[in-house]
Amino acid sequence: MIRPPADERAMYGFEGPLEQNWLPRVVAGWPAPFLADSPDTSVPHQIGPEDHFRPGPFVADLAFWALVTLGVMRAWRVLRG
């Protein structure tokens, strides 16, 4: 899931005024963004395989979705009887 630009900022270029190049960074992942747009190697404002991978938030996402899945499975067992 790609979220809108986060409150993180990154430097996209060096030409013109500083405010014009210091732009919001696009991040992906929910509930914790684990991919962040890399202004050095990627197409600006697009998530791809060359962007920054964050292992900590990725593990947090896996744990969150594992707990959600286990909770739904437990609720399903209780409702089934």
Buried (B, 14 or more C-beta within 10 A) or exposed (E): EBEEBBEEEBEBEEEEEEEEBEBBBBBBBEEBBBBBBBBEEBEEBEBEEEBBEBEEBBEBBEEEEEEEEEEEEEEEEEEEE
